[in-house]
Amino acid sequence: MRPYAIQLPNGAKDSLFSECRVRREMESALAGLFEQRGYNEIIPPTLEYYDTFLRTGNTLPEEEMYKVVDRDGRILVMRPDLTTPIARVYATKLKQAPVPQRLYYIQNIFRSGHSLKGQDTEITQAGVELIGTNDFKSDLEILSLAVKSLEICSLKRFHIEIGHSGLFRALVRQLDCGDETAEEIRRYTEQKNFAALSDLLDKYRHMPAMHSLTKLIGMFGGEEILSEARALSDDEGSRQCIDYLESLYRELKLAGMEEYIRFDLGLVNRINYYTGIVFLGYAEGIGEPVLAGGRYDGLTAVFGVEAPATGFGINLNSILKQLPQKQVEPRETLIHYESGRLGDALALLSDDSLGRSELSPCETVEETYRLAKARDAKRVIILKSSGERDEINIDSTEKRL
């Protein structure tokens, strides 16, 4: 036998029975919610051209993408995210459709994670994209839907941290530091690597924007930090971002969602297509974000069609790891049928009064009875060739006609 024949690659896993049931129930609940809110499902292909992700300026490291070379020598990737393919679909197939377009997906993405970190390489994401409108209400709709989505995922405690990419850009622009340095600042900010960031910004210490930036990235909390942030900069762009966040919070509070909302003004997702608000969802007991989203008004433009958009994706793998697994219920009824009774046996499978049922593969009633006891079934139904029907109660082993 080949050495890897019965092993799994790093980051891959098998899902069995109860985990599958919990996963499908969650997916069904989310799909129902998205449909209720007016979103239509979309299923992009698993394989895309590498160029599709390269042209967006996606900052996902190349080594995290699974690559395949087709027979013509072109490089394909197994999709590492779903927002980019959906932007492509909109630009190529939905550009003439009326806006806004509300789209949702529940699909897998593939990323080659670090083996020592125990990262999944195949992740189920559920998410929505609202394309074609850049007004305040669209961001409000997406944030409120994000809250409701995490609610129905049966998480005990969760919150959503909101930031604004415009704040970071406004302050970095004042440093006049160049694109390469700006990316380093962004990366250290995302990593909360304050020591490296301090060293990098040291040469800008004479500039007010540097001091504002170093304070801003550590600002996290409730509504009160927005007032504190307002005092950090006289830049009109920064103030507009703060005003926008305050307006969002005010509406979410009036809708009864304030307990779920936090602000992280140093929040800068590594996927650099976000142009407005950006947010992450966290749940108690889970050490990584379970939800990520924001506004990405420039993404569809790289595919030839300009359209504002906002959305989010939920990492179902992270949530499922923390949820209690439901016990797989035993089949209550085994149906033993003789020659000529297959049709009747199949009809009984849909009889709700019998509970969860299955056909017996056994040749004799005795074998079926032993199988039923091993499966903790409650009864065996016997359909005879003569047309008779018998039933054996496993507990009492009494035979009733």
C-alpha positions as CSV (number, residue, x, y, z in Angstrom):
1,M,0.0,0.0,0.0
2,R,1.3,3.5,-0.8
3,P,2.3,5.4,2.3
4,Y,-0.3,8.1,2.0
5,A,-3.2,5.9,0.8
6,I,-5.1,6.0,4.1
7,Q,-3.8,9.4,5.4
8,L,-5.2,12.9,4.9
9,P,-3.2,15.9,3.8
10,N,-2.4,18.5,6.5
11,G,-5.4,20.6,7.3
12,A,-7.9,18.1,5.7
13,K,-10.5,16.2,7.7
14,D,-13.4,13.8,7.4
15,S,-16.8,14.9,8.8
16,L,-19.0,12.2,10.1
17,F,-22.7,11.7,11.1
18,S,-23.6,14.2,13.8
19,E,-21.2,16.9,12.6
20,C,-22.7,16.6,9.1
21,R,-26.2,16.9,10.5
22,V,-25.3,20.0,12.6
23,R,-23.5,21.5,9.5
24,R,-26.5,20.9,7.2
25,E,-28.9,22.3,9.8
26,M,-26.8,25.5,10.1
27,E,-26.5,25.8,6.3
28,S,-30.2,25.4,5.9
29,A,-31.0,28.0,8.6
30,L,-28.6,30.5,7.0
31,A,-29.9,29.8,3.5
32,G,-33.5,30.3,4.8
33,L,-32.5,33.6,6.4
34,F,-30.7,34.9,3.3
35,E,-33.7,34.0,1.1
36,Q,-36.0,35.7,3.5
37,R,-34.0,38.9,3.2
38,G,-34.2,38.8,-0.6
39,Y,-30.9,37.2,-1.5
40,N,-30.5,34.8,-4.4
41,E,-28.0,31.9,-4.3
42,I,-25.0,31.8,-6.6
43,I,-22.5,28.9,-7.1
44,P,-19.3,29.9,-8.8
45,P,-16.9,27.2,-10.0
46,T,-14.3,25.6,-7.7
47,L,-11.5,26.3,-10.2
48,E,-10.7,29.8,-11.5
49,Y,-7.9,31.3,-13.4
50,Y,-5.0,32.4,-11.2
51,D,-5.2,35.8,-13.0
52,T,-8.7,36.3,-11.6
53,F,-7.3,36.8,-8.1
54,L,-4.0,38.3,-9.2
55,R,-5.6,41.2,-11.0
56,T,-7.6,42.3,-7.9
57,G,-4.5,43.1,-5.9
58,N,-5.6,40.4,-3.5
59,T,-3.1,40.4,-0.6
60,L,-3.6,36.7,0.1
61,P,-0.1,35.2,-0.1
62,E,0.5,33.2,-3.3
63,E,1.7,30.2,-1.3
64,E,-1.7,29.9,0.4
65,M,-3.4,29.2,-2.9
66,Y,-3.8,25.7,-4.3
67,K,-2.7,25.8,-7.9
68,V,-3.4,23.5,-10.8
69,V,-2.0,23.6,-14.4
70,D,-4.5,22.7,-17.1
71,R,-3.6,20.8,-20.3
72,D,-2.9,24.1,-22.1
73,G,-0.4,25.1,-19.4
74,R,-2.6,27.8,-17.9
75,I,-2.5,28.2,-14.1
76,L,-5.7,27.7,-12.2
77,V,-6.4,28.0,-8.5
78,M,-9.0,26.4,-6.3
79,R,-10.9,29.5,-5.2
80,P,-9.3,31.0,-2.0
81,D,-12.2,33.3,-1.4
82,L,-15.7,33.8,-2.8
83,T,-16.1,37.6,-3.0
84,T,-13.7,37.8,-6.0
85,P,-15.5,35.2,-8.1
86,I,-18.9,36.8,-7.3
87,A,-17.6,40.2,-8.4
88,R,-16.5,38.5,-11.7
89,V,-19.9,36.9,-12.1
90,Y,-21.6,40.2,-11.6
91,A,-19.4,42.0,-14.1
92,T,-19.8,39.4,-16.8
93,K,-23.3,38.0,-16.3
94,L,-25.3,40.5,-14.2
95,K,-24.1,43.9,-15.3
96,Q,-27.4,44.6,-17.1
97,A,-29.6,43.3,-14.2
98,P,-31.4,45.9,-12.1
99,V,-29.6,47.0,-9.0
100,P,-29.2,46.3,-6.2
101,Q,-28.3,42.6,-6.7
102,R,-28.5,40.6,-3.5
103,L,-26.5,37.4,-3.8
104,Y,-25.6,34.7,-1.3
105,Y,-23.5,31.6,-1.2
106,I,-22.7,28.6,1.0
107,Q,-19.6,27.0,-0.6
108,N,-16.1,25.8,0.2
109,I,-12.9,27.8,-0.2
110,F,-9.4,26.3,-0.2
111,R,-6.3,27.7,1.4
112,S,-3.0,26.1,2.1
113,G,-2.6,26.9,5.8
114,H,0.4,26.4,8.0
115,S,0.5,22.7,9.1
116,L,1.9,23.6,12.6
117,K,-1.1,25.9,13.2
118,G,-3.7,23.3,12.7
119,Q,-5.5,25.4,10.1
120,D,-8.2,23.9,7.9
121,T,-7.4,23.8,4.2
122,E,-11.0,23.5,3.1
123,I,-13.4,26.0,4.8
124,T,-17.1,26.2,4.4
125,Q,-18.2,29.8,4.0
126,A,-21.7,31.2,4.1
127,G,-22.0,34.8,3.0
128,V,-23.9,37.6,1.2
129,E,-23.0,40.3,-1.3
130,L,-25.1,43.4,-1.8
131,I,-24.0,44.9,-5.1
132,G,-25.0,48.1,-6.9
133,T,-25.6,50.5,-4.0
134,N,-23.2,52.5,-1.9
135,D,-25.7,54.3,0.4
136,F,-25.9,54.2,4.2
137,K,-28.8,51.8,4.2
138,S,-26.9,49.1,2.4
139,D,-24.1,49.0,5.0
140,L,-26.8,49.1,7.7
141,E,-28.6,46.1,6.1
142,I,-25.4,44.1,5.9
143,L,-24.4,44.7,9.5
144,S,-27.9,43.9,10.8
145,L,-27.9,40.7,8.7
146,A,-24.5,39.8,10.1
147,V,-25.8,40.0,13.6
148,K,-28.9,37.9,12.8
149,S,-26.7,35.3,11.0
150,L,-24.5,34.8,14.0
151,E,-27.6,34.6,16.2
152,I,-29.1,31.7,14.3
153,C,-25.7,29.9,14.4
154,S,-26.5,29.1,18.1
155,L,-23.5,31.0,19.4
156,K,-23.8,31.9,23.1
157,R,-22.0,35.2,23.1
158,F,-20.6,37.1,20.1
159,H,-19.9,40.6,19.0
160,I,-19.0,42.4,15.8
161,E,-16.0,44.8,15.7
162,I,-16.4,47.6,13.1
163,G,-13.7,49.9,11.7
164,H,-13.4,52.1,8.6
165,S,-10.6,51.7,6.1
166,G,-10.9,55.4,5.3
167,L,-9.5,56.3,8.7
168,F,-6.3,54.3,8.1
169,R,-5.9,55.6,4.5
170,A,-6.4,59.2,5.5
171,L,-3.7,59.2,8.2
172,V,-1.2,57.2,6.1
173,R,-1.8,59.6,3.2
174,Q,-0.7,62.4,5.5
175,L,2.6,60.6,6.1
176,D,3.4,60.7,2.4
177,C,5.3,57.5,2.9
178,G,4.9,55.6,-0.4
179,D,2.9,52.4,-1.2
180,E,5.5,49.9,0.0
181,T,5.8,51.5,3.4
182,A,2.0,52.0,3.6
183,E,1.6,48.3,3.1
184,E,4.1,47.5,5.8
185,I,2.2,49.8,8.2
186,R,-1.0,48.1,7.2
187,R,0.4,44.7,7.8
188,Y,1.8,45.5,11.2
189,T,-1.4,47.2,12.1
190,E,-3.4,44.1,11.2
191,Q,-1.0,41.9,13.2
192,K,-1.1,44.3,16.2
193,N,2.7,44.2,16.1
194,F,3.1,47.5,17.9
195,A,6.9,47.1,18.4
196,A,7.6,46.7,14.7
197,L,5.2,49.5,13.8
198,S,6.8,51.8,16.3
199,D,10.2,51.2,14.7
200,L,8.8,51.7,11.2
201,L,7.1,55.0,12.1
202,D,10.0,56.4,14.1
203,K,11.3,58.5,11.2
204,Y,7.9,60.2,11.0
205,R,7.8,61.1,14.7
206,H,7.8,64.8,13.9
207,M,4.5,64.5,12.0
208,P,1.1,64.8,13.9
209,A,-0.4,62.1,11.6
210,M,2.1,59.6,13.0
211,H,1.0,60.2,16.6
212,S,-2.6,60.0,15.6
213,L,-2.0,56.8,13.7
214,T,-0.3,55.1,16.6
215,K,-3.1,56.0,19.0
216,L,-5.8,55.1,16.6
217,I,-4.7,51.5,16.0
218,G,-5.0,50.8,19.7
219,M,-8.5,52.2,20.0
220,F,-11.0,49.5,20.7
221,G,-14.3,49.5,22.6
222,G,-17.8,50.9,22.6
223,E,-19.4,54.1,21.3
224,E,-17.2,56.3,23.5
225,I,-14.0,55.7,21.5
226,L,-15.5,57.4,18.5
227,S,-15.5,60.7,20.5
228,E,-11.9,60.1,21.5
229,A,-10.9,59.4,17.9
230,R,-12.5,62.6,16.7
231,A,-9.9,64.6,18.7
232,L,-7.0,62.8,17.1
233,S,-7.1,64.5,13.7
234,D,-8.2,67.6,12.0
235,D,-8.4,65.8,8.6
236,E,-11.8,66.1,7.1
237,G,-11.7,62.6,5.7
238,S,-11.0,61.1,9.1
239,R,-13.9,63.0,10.6
240,Q,-16.3,61.9,7.9
241,C,-15.4,58.3,8.7
242,I,-16.1,58.8,12.4
243,D,-19.4,60.5,11.6
244,Y,-20.4,57.5,9.5
245,L,-19.5,55.0,12.2
246,E,-21.5,57.0,14.7
247,S,-24.5,57.1,12.4
248,L,-24.3,53.3,11.9
249,Y,-24.1,52.7,15.7
250,R,-27.1,55.0,16.3
251,E,-29.3,53.1,13.9
252,L,-28.2,49.7,15.2
253,K,-28.8,50.7,18.7
254,L,-32.3,51.8,17.9
255,A,-32.8,48.4,16.4
256,G,-31.8,46.7,19.6
257,M,-28.4,45.5,18.5
258,E,-26.1,47.7,20.5
259,E,-25.0,44.7,22.7
260,Y,-23.4,43.1,19.7
261,I,-21.4,46.1,18.4
262,R,-17.9,47.2,19.2
263,F,-15.4,49.4,17.4
264,D,-11.8,48.6,16.4
265,L,-10.4,51.7,14.7
266,G,-7.2,49.8,13.9
267,L,-9.0,47.1,12.0
268,V,-7.4,46.6,8.6
269,N,-8.3,43.4,6.8
270,R,-5.5,41.9,4.7
271,I,-7.8,41.6,1.7
272,N,-7.2,45.1,0.4
273,Y,-10.3,45.6,-1.7
274,Y,-12.2,47.1,1.2
275,T,-13.0,50.8,0.7
276,G,-15.3,51.7,3.5
277,I,-16.5,50.0,6.6
278,V,-14.7,46.8,7.6
279,F,-15.8,44.4,10.3
280,L,-15.0,41.1,12.0
281,G,-17.3,38.9,14.1
282,Y,-16.0,37.1,17.2
283,A,-17.6,34.4,19.4
284,E,-16.8,33.3,22.9
285,G,-14.4,30.4,23.0
286,I,-13.3,30.8,19.4
287,G,-9.8,32.3,19.0
288,E,-10.3,33.5,15.4
289,P,-12.9,35.6,13.6
290,V,-16.0,33.7,12.7
291,L,-17.2,36.4,10.3
292,A,-15.5,39.0,8.1
293,G,-16.9,41.7,5.8
294,G,-16.9,45.2,4.6
295,R,-17.4,47.5,1.7
296,Y,-15.5,46.9,-1.5
297,D,-16.6,49.5,-4.1
298,G,-13.6,49.0,-6.4
299,L,-13.6,45.3,-6.9
300,T,-16.0,44.8,-9.8
301,A,-14.1,47.6,-11.7
302,V,-11.1,45.3,-12.2
303,F,-13.5,43.1,-14.3
304,G,-14.7,46.1,-16.4
305,V,-17.8,47.1,-14.6
306,E,-17.9,49.7,-11.8
307,A,-20.4,48.8,-9.1
308,P,-20.3,49.5,-5.3
309,A,-20.7,46.5,-3.1
310,T,-20.7,45.4,0.5
311,G,-21.0,42.0,2.1
312,F,-19.6,39.4,4.6
313,G,-18.6,35.8,4.9
314,I,-19.0,33.4,7.8
315,N,-16.4,30.7,8.6
316,L,-18.7,27.8,9.4
317,N,-15.7,25.5,10.3
318,S,-14.7,27.7,13.2
319,I,-18.3,27.7,14.6
320,L,-18.9,24.0,14.2
321,K,-15.7,23.2,16.2
322,Q,-17.3,24.8,19.2
323,L,-20.9,23.7,19.0
324,P,-21.9,20.5,20.8
325,Q,-22.4,17.6,18.5
326,K,-25.9,16.1,18.4
327,Q,-26.2,12.4,19.2
328,V,-27.1,10.5,16.1
329,E,-30.5,9.1,16.7
330,P,-30.9,5.3,16.1
331,R,-33.2,4.0,13.5
332,E,-36.5,3.2,15.2
333,T,-37.7,0.7,12.7
334,L,-36.1,-2.0,10.4
335,I,-38.3,-3.2,7.6
336,H,-37.8,-6.8,6.5
337,Y,-39.5,-7.6,3.2
338,E,-39.9,-10.8,1.3
339,S,-40.1,-11.2,-2.5
340,G,-42.7,-9.0,-4.1
341,R,-43.0,-6.6,-1.2
342,L,-40.3,-4.0,-2.2
343,G,-42.9,-1.4,-3.2
344,D,-44.7,-1.7,0.1
345,A,-41.4,-1.5,2.0
346,L,-40.4,1.6,0.2
347,A,-43.8,3.2,1.0
348,L,-43.3,2.5,4.7
349,L,-40.0,4.5,4.7
350,S,-42.1,7.7,4.4
351,D,-44.5,6.7,7.2
352,D,-43.7,9.3,9.9
353,S,-45.5,7.2,12.6
354,L,-42.6,4.7,12.4
355,G,-39.9,7.2,13.1
356,R,-36.6,6.9,11.4
357,S,-36.7,3.7,9.3
358,E,-34.5,1.7,7.0
359,L,-34.7,-1.4,4.9
360,S,-33.1,-4.6,6.3
361,P,-30.5,-6.1,4.0
362,C,-30.9,-9.5,5.7
363,E,-32.3,-12.7,4.2
364,T,-34.0,-14.0,7.3
365,V,-36.2,-12.5,10.0
366,E,-33.7,-13.8,12.7
367,E,-30.9,-11.9,11.1
368,T,-33.0,-8.8,10.9
369,Y,-33.9,-9.1,14.5
370,R,-30.3,-9.4,15.6
371,L,-29.4,-6.3,13.5
372,A,-32.3,-4.4,15.0
373,K,-31.0,-5.1,18.5
374,A,-27.5,-4.1,17.6
375,R,-28.8,-0.8,16.1
376,D,-31.0,-0.1,19.2
377,A,-34.1,-0.1,17.0
378,K,-37.5,-0.3,18.6
379,R,-39.3,-2.6,16.2
380,V,-39.0,-4.8,13.1
381,I,-41.8,-4.8,10.5
382,I,-42.0,-8.0,8.4
383,L,-43.7,-7.8,5.0
384,K,-44.4,-11.4,3.8
385,S,-44.9,-12.6,0.3
386,S,-48.3,-13.8,1.2
387,G,-49.4,-10.1,1.8
388,E,-49.3,-10.4,5.6
389,R,-47.6,-7.8,7.8
390,D,-46.1,-8.7,11.2
391,E,-44.4,-6.5,13.7
392,I,-41.9,-7.4,16.4
393,N,-41.4,-5.0,19.4
394,I,-37.7,-5.3,20.3
395,D,-38.3,-4.5,24.0
396,S,-40.9,-7.1,24.7
397,T,-40.1,-9.4,21.7
398,E,-43.9,-9.9,21.5
399,K,-45.2,-10.7,18.1
400,R,-48.4,-8.9,17.0
401,L,-50.4,-9.4,13.9
